[in-house]
């Protein structure tokens, strides 16, 4: 009787497997492509510097990025996402169970994305979190986790030489109390949202660095930008507060929209102004028509982080304008 029951169950499993289709296969990208709704893959590997893969939907068990490739996840489900070498994984939507960066790779969590475990680990892996939600955020083995916004629902954790940098204002941390008794950190994100995050090990406190944001006045030209323009530069003036000297600005850290580096910088110490030029072609690649708020960021030599915003009008090639959704960044009023 037991044998008959076992056979019946086995046959049922086989029939169910046949009804659901063939088991998921592996996929290798060596050039740009997409993963869309309805696709199911076991292992997905992405190679080559110029490869850009957009994941719009579907299901992937294991995802690996290599070389200097780029992965953009806006939908779907990934069980494990590992970014290697100098690749970049942008996760702004969908659901990822575990995401990690190692070997000088970068993972960026933003938007409405949901991740259970977010880790910066192994040979200078970097994770930047500006939005989205994660349960656990971790850094270890020379990895760096930079928190600018979003929601960490459970805790922070570090091991060995990992570092967690928290950017915001009214920041405070303590080595006692919290859910696990190892302390917590509180403050406000760049957009003014309050947060409180627990530490889940006794070592985490000493690896968490609080980096207050200094807000600066920014003036960006041109005020009206035509995407069809062949102009070369975006010009920017940055006014620092009286407590800071423009000579202390680390010119290598000045960025527009967190990704366009300053090509040229000049310091006017008398007026305490920084003049910066950014490549217009690089900015135009990431702009959409409408009223657009642009953010300039950078650091002083002592590590102090500064940020300022200005709004310009972007015109499309036909001269028509449409509204553009707000970015996840914001200013403190």
C-alpha positions as CSV (number, residue, x, y, z in Angstrom):
1,X,0.0,0.0,0.0
2,X,2.8,2.4,0.8
3,X,4.5,1.7,-2.5
4,X,1.3,2.5,-4.4
5,X,0.9,5.8,-2.6
6,X,4.6,6.7,-3.3
7,X,4.1,5.9,-7.0
8,X,0.9,7.9,-7.2
9,X,2.6,10.9,-5.7
10,X,5.6,10.6,-8.0
11,X,3.4,10.4,-11.1
12,X,1.6,13.5,-9.8
13,X,4.8,15.4,-9.5
14,X,5.9,14.4,-13.0
15,X,2.6,15.5,-14.5
16,X,2.7,18.8,-12.7
17,X,6.2,19.4,-14.0
18,X,5.1,18.7,-17.5
19,X,2.1,21.1,-17.2
20,X,4.3,24.0,-16.0
21,X,6.8,23.6,-18.8
22,X,10.5,22.9,-19.3
23,X,12.9,23.8,-16.5
24,X,14.5,27.2,-16.6
25,X,17.7,27.5,-18.7
26,X,20.8,29.7,-18.5
27,X,21.2,32.9,-20.4
28,X,24.5,34.7,-21.3
29,X,24.5,38.4,-22.5
30,X,27.6,39.6,-24.3
31,X,25.8,42.5,-25.9
32,X,22.8,44.6,-24.8
33,X,19.4,43.1,-24.4
34,X,16.3,42.8,-22.2
35,X,14.6,40.4,-19.9
36,X,10.8,40.8,-20.0
37,X,7.6,39.4,-18.4
38,X,7.1,35.7,-19.0
39,X,10.8,34.9,-19.2
40,X,12.3,32.5,-16.7
41,X,16.1,31.9,-16.4
42,X,18.2,29.8,-14.0
43,X,21.5,31.6,-14.3
44,X,22.0,34.9,-16.1
45,X,25.5,36.2,-16.8
46,X,26.3,39.6,-18.3
47,X,29.7,40.4,-19.8
48,X,31.6,43.1,-21.8
49,X,32.1,46.7,-20.9
50,X,29.5,48.2,-23.3
51,X,26.7,45.7,-22.5
52,X,23.5,47.1,-21.0
53,X,20.7,44.8,-20.0
54,X,17.3,46.1,-18.9
55,X,15.2,43.7,-16.8
56,X,11.6,44.8,-17.2
57,X,10.0,41.7,-15.7
58,X,10.4,37.9,-15.6
59,X,12.1,35.6,-13.1
60,X,15.8,34.9,-12.6
61,X,17.3,32.6,-10.0
62,X,20.9,33.8,-10.1
63,X,22.1,37.0,-11.8
64,X,25.8,37.9,-12.2
65,X,27.3,41.0,-13.8
66,X,31.0,41.2,-14.9
67,X,33.5,43.4,-16.7
68,X,32.1,47.0,-16.8
69,X,28.6,46.0,-17.9
70,X,25.4,47.6,-16.7
71,X,22.2,46.0,-15.4
72,X,19.0,48.0,-15.0
73,X,16.3,46.2,-12.9
74,X,12.9,48.0,-13.0
75,X,10.7,44.9,-12.6
76,X,10.5,41.2,-12.1
77,X,12.1,38.9,-9.5
78,X,15.7,38.0,-8.9
79,X,16.6,35.5,-6.2
80,X,20.4,36.4,-6.0
81,X,22.1,39.3,-7.7
82,X,25.9,39.5,-7.6
83,X,27.7,42.4,-9.2
84,X,31.4,41.7,-9.9
85,X,34.5,43.5,-11.2
86,X,33.7,47.0,-12.4
87,X,30.0,46.4,-13.3
88,X,27.0,48.4,-12.2
89,X,23.6,47.1,-11.2
90,X,20.9,49.7,-10.9
91,X,17.9,48.3,-9.0
92,X,15.0,50.8,-9.1
93,X,12.0,48.4,-9.2
94,X,11.0,44.8,-8.8
95,X,12.0,42.4,-6.1
96,X,15.5,41.0,-5.3
97,X,16.0,38.6,-2.4
98,X,19.8,39.2,-2.1
99,X,21.9,41.8,-3.8
100,X,25.6,42.3,-3.3
101,X,28.6,44.1,-4.8
102,X,32.2,42.9,-4.8
103,X,35.5,43.4,-6.7
104,X,35.0,47.1,-7.3
105,X,31.5,46.7,-8.6
106,X,28.6,48.9,-7.6
107,X,24.9,48.2,-6.7
108,X,22.5,51.2,-6.6
109,X,19.2,50.8,-4.9
110,X,16.5,53.4,-5.6
111,X,12.9,54.0,-6.5
112,X,10.4,51.4,-5.5
113,X,12.8,48.4,-5.5
114,X,12.5,45.9,-2.6
115,X,15.5,43.9,-1.4
116,X,15.7,41.5,1.5
117,X,19.5,41.6,2.0
118,X,21.8,44.3,0.6
119,X,25.5,43.8,0.9
120,X,28.8,45.6,0.0
121,X,31.5,43.0,0.3
122,X,34.8,41.8,-1.1
123,X,37.5,43.9,-2.6
124,X,36.0,47.4,-2.5
125,X,32.5,46.5,-3.6
126,X,30.2,49.6,-3.2
127,X,26.4,49.8,-2.5
128,X,24.6,53.2,-2.8
129,X,21.1,53.3,-1.4
130,X,19.1,56.4,-2.3
131,X,15.6,54.9,-2.1
132,X,13.8,51.6,-2.1
133,X,13.4,49.2,0.8
134,X,15.7,46.6,2.3
135,X,15.5,44.5,5.5
136,X,19.2,44.1,6.1
137,X,22.0,46.4,4.9
138,X,25.6,45.1,5.4
139,X,29.2,45.9,4.6
140,X,32.4,43.8,5.1
141,X,35.7,42.7,3.6
142,X,36.6,46.3,2.5
143,X,33.1,46.9,1.1
144,X,31.4,50.3,1.5
145,X,27.7,50.9,2.0
146,X,26.5,54.5,1.4
147,X,23.1,55.4,2.7
148,X,21.4,58.5,1.3
149,X,17.8,57.5,1.7
150,X,15.2,54.7,1.5
151,X,14.0,52.4,4.3
152,X,16.0,49.8,6.2
153,X,13.3,47.8,8.1
154,X,15.5,45.7,10.4
155,X,19.2,46.5,10.9
156,X,22.7,47.4,9.8
157,X,25.6,45.0,10.1
158,X,29.4,45.1,9.4
159,X,32.3,42.7,9.6
160,X,36.0,43.0,9.3
161,X,36.9,46.2,7.4
162,X,33.5,47.0,6.0
163,X,32.3,50.7,6.3
164,X,28.8,52.2,6.4
165,X,28.5,55.9,5.5
166,X,25.3,57.6,6.4
167,X,24.6,61.0,4.7
168,X,21.9,63.2,6.2
169,X,21.4,65.9,8.9
170,X,20.7,65.9,12.6
171,X,22.6,62.5,12.7
172,X,23.1,60.6,16.0
173,X,24.3,57.2,16.9
174,X,24.6,55.2,20.1
175,X,26.2,51.9,21.0
176,X,23.4,50.9,23.4
177,X,19.7,50.3,23.1
178,X,17.7,49.4,20.0
179,X,16.0,46.1,19.1
180,X,19.2,44.1,19.5
181,X,20.8,46.0,22.4
182,X,23.8,47.1,20.2
183,X,22.6,50.6,19.5
184,X,21.1,52.5,16.6
185,X,21.4,55.5,14.4
186,X,18.8,58.2,13.8
187,X,18.5,61.4,11.7
188,X,17.0,62.7,8.5
189,X,17.7,61.7,4.9
190,X,18.5,64.2,2.2
191,X,14.8,64.7,1.3
192,X,13.9,65.4,5.0
193,X,12.5,61.9,5.8
194,X,13.3,60.8,9.4
195,X,14.9,57.4,10.0
196,X,16.0,55.1,12.8
197,X,18.0,52.0,12.1
198,X,19.2,49.3,14.6
199,X,22.7,47.8,14.8
200,X,22.6,44.0,15.1
201,X,26.2,43.4,16.2
202,X,28.4,45.0,18.8
203,X,31.0,45.8,16.2
204,X,28.7,47.7,13.9
205,X,28.7,51.0,15.9
206,X,32.4,51.7,15.3
207,X,32.1,51.0,11.5
208,X,29.2,53.5,11.0
209,X,30.3,56.9,9.8
210,X,28.0,59.9,10.1
211,X,28.5,62.4,7.3
212,X,26.4,65.6,7.8
213,X,25.2,67.3,4.6
214,X,26.1,70.9,4.1
215,X,23.6,72.6,1.8
216,X,25.1,75.1,-0.7
217,X,23.6,77.6,-3.2
218,X,23.9,76.5,-6.8
219,X,23.3,78.3,-10.1
220,X,23.3,76.2,-13.3
221,X,23.4,77.6,-16.8
222,X,21.9,77.4,-19.3
223,X,18.5,77.8,-17.6
224,X,16.8,76.4,-20.7
225,X,18.5,73.4,-22.4
226,X,17.5,72.1,-25.8
227,X,18.3,68.4,-26.2
228,X,19.1,69.1,-29.8
229,X,21.8,71.7,-28.9
230,X,25.4,71.0,-29.9
231,X,26.7,73.1,-27.0
232,X,29.7,71.7,-25.1
233,X,29.3,72.7,-21.5
234,X,26.9,73.0,-18.5
235,X,28.2,75.8,-16.3
236,X,27.7,75.9,-12.5
237,X,28.4,78.3,-9.7
238,X,28.6,76.9,-6.1
239,X,28.5,79.3,-3.1
240,X,29.7,77.8,0.2
241,X,28.7,79.0,3.6
242,X,31.0,81.4,5.4
243,X,32.2,78.6,7.7
244,X,33.8,76.8,4.8
245,X,36.5,77.7,2.3
246,X,36.2,76.9,-1.4
247,X,39.9,76.0,-1.4
248,X,39.0,72.9,0.7
249,X,36.7,71.5,-2.0
250,X,38.0,68.2,-3.4
251,X,37.6,68.9,-7.1
252,X,37.6,65.2,-8.0
253,X,34.4,64.6,-6.0
254,X,32.2,67.2,-7.7
255,X,29.3,65.5,-9.6
256,X,26.2,66.6,-11.4
257,X,23.2,64.3,-10.8
258,X,25.5,61.9,-8.9
259,X,27.2,60.6,-12.1
260,X,28.5,63.4,-14.4
261,X,32.0,64.5,-13.1
262,X,33.2,68.1,-13.4
263,X,35.6,68.5,-16.3
264,X,36.9,71.9,-15.2
265,X,36.9,73.6,-11.8
266,X,38.1,77.1,-10.8
267,X,38.1,78.6,-7.3
268,X,37.3,82.2,-6.5
269,X,38.5,82.5,-2.9
270,X,37.6,86.2,-2.6
271,X,33.9,85.5,-3.2
272,X,34.0,81.9,-1.8
273,X,32.6,80.6,-5.1
274,X,33.4,77.4,-7.0
275,X,33.0,77.5,-10.8
276,X,32.5,74.1,-12.5
277,X,31.9,72.9,-16.1
278,X,30.2,69.6,-16.9
279,X,30.1,67.9,-20.3
280,X,26.7,68.8,-21.8
281,X,26.6,65.6,-23.9
282,X,26.8,63.4,-20.7
283,X,24.0,65.3,-19.0
284,X,21.7,65.3,-22.0
285,X,21.9,61.5,-22.1
286,X,20.0,61.3,-18.8
287,X,17.6,64.2,-19.2
288,X,13.9,64.2,-20.2
289,X,11.9,67.2,-21.3
290,X,10.2,69.4,-18.7
291,X,11.1,71.3,-15.5
292,X,14.1,69.4,-14.1
293,X,15.7,69.7,-10.7
294,X,19.5,69.1,-11.0
295,X,21.6,68.2,-8.0
296,X,25.3,69.1,-7.5
297,X,27.3,67.2,-4.9
298,X,30.8,67.0,-3.7
299,X,33.1,66.7,-0.7
300,X,35.6,68.9,1.2
301,X,39.1,67.6,1.9
302,X,38.0,66.6,5.4
303,X,35.2,64.4,4.0
304,X,32.4,66.9,4.6
305,X,29.6,66.3,2.1
306,X,27.9,69.2,0.3
307,X,24.8,69.3,-1.9
308,X,22.8,72.0,-3.8
309,X,20.0,72.0,-6.3
310,X,18.8,74.3,-9.1
311,X,15.9,73.9,-11.6
312,X,16.3,74.3,-15.4
313,X,13.9,73.8,-18.3
314,X,14.6,71.0,-20.8
315,X,13.2,71.2,-24.3
316,X,12.9,68.2,-26.6
317,X,14.1,68.1,-30.2
318,X,10.7,69.3,-31.5
319,X,10.5,72.1,-28.9
320,X,7.6,70.5,-27.1
321,X,7.7,70.2,-23.3
322,X,6.2,67.6,-20.9
323,X,6.4,67.3,-17.2
324,X,9.1,65.0,-15.8
325,X,8.5,63.0,-12.5
326,X,10.5,64.2,-9.5
327,X,13.6,62.4,-8.7
328,X,14.1,60.6,-5.4
329,X,16.4,63.4,-4.2
330,X,15.1,66.4,-2.4
331,X,16.2,69.5,-0.5
332,X,16.0,70.4,3.1
333,X,13.8,73.5,3.7
